[in-house]
Amino acid sequence: MTSVLPSVLQPPRIKPKSFTYKTAVAEVDGRSASLRSDGKPSLRVASPPEFKGVANVWTPEDFFVAAIEVCLMLTFVGVAEKNGLKFANYESKAEGLLEWDQQSYRFTRVVVRPAITLFDEHSIVAAHETLERAHATCLVAKSVACDVVVEPIFAVKR
């Protein structure tokens, strides 16, 4: 008698690897600093104004929300390429809700609103399935403790 193993137990199709990402903070001046990573331009970073920081400077809170938004987009593009889904445009907006949680603030929810433009109506179902797969496999969204909600809008290029 042969047994079919559930897909959960089948070996991965890719060879698992580990990756390390490094950053460095320097030039600390009050509640702002320079964020660096080898081979990339440095960024000025600071606390947001609501935490006595600097206005118009990237903050950890911005990066948190942006990391989820960008990872979802990149994962969507990768899954779409793999499945042969062509799309005319992808844009998104995201917002994160930071709330007091007993002893400190934490993100409780990030909502990403992608607007995906397709070449034909027949691609809408495939695009929706691709976005669901991207949401389920986005490594950043899978790594955070808050809810990540995706509210897409699909349109057809006219």
Residue, then its C-alpha position, 0 to 999 in steps of 0.5 A: m500500500t502506498s501512502v501520499l505524504p501531505s504537502v507539509l511533509q514534502p521537502p522544500r523545492i528550494k534548498p534552505k539557506s540562512f542570510t544575515y543582514k547588517t546595519a550600523v548606527a553612527e553620528v548620533d546627535g540627540r534623537s537622530a543618527s546616520l544609518r548605514s549598511d555596506g554598499k548603500p547610501s547612508l540615511r538620516v534617521a530619528s525618532p518621530p516628532e511624537f516621541k521628541g524626534v525630528a520632523n521630515v526624517w525617516t523613523p523606525e516606525d516608517f521603516f517598520v510599515a515600509a518593510i511590510e509594504v515593500c516586502l509584500m510588493l516584491t513577493f507579489v512580483g516574484v510570485a507573479e513572475k513565477n506564475g506568468l501573471k502580467f500586470a500593467n502597474y502596482e502601487s500601494k499605500a500602507e499605514g501602521l497603527l501604533e498603540w499603547d499596550q500595558q507597558s509600552y507602545r507596539f504596532t498592533r496592525v499594518v494595513v497595505r492597500p495595493a492598487i494593481t492594474l491588469f491588462d484584462e479582466h480574466s487576470i483579476v482572479a489570478a492576481h487576487e490568488t497571487l496577492e493572497r500567496a504573496h501575503a501568506t509568504c511575505l517574510v517580513a509580514k510573517s516575522v512581525a507580531c502585529d496583524v497585517v491586513v491587505e486591502p487590494i483594489f484591482a483594475v483593468k487598463r483601459 
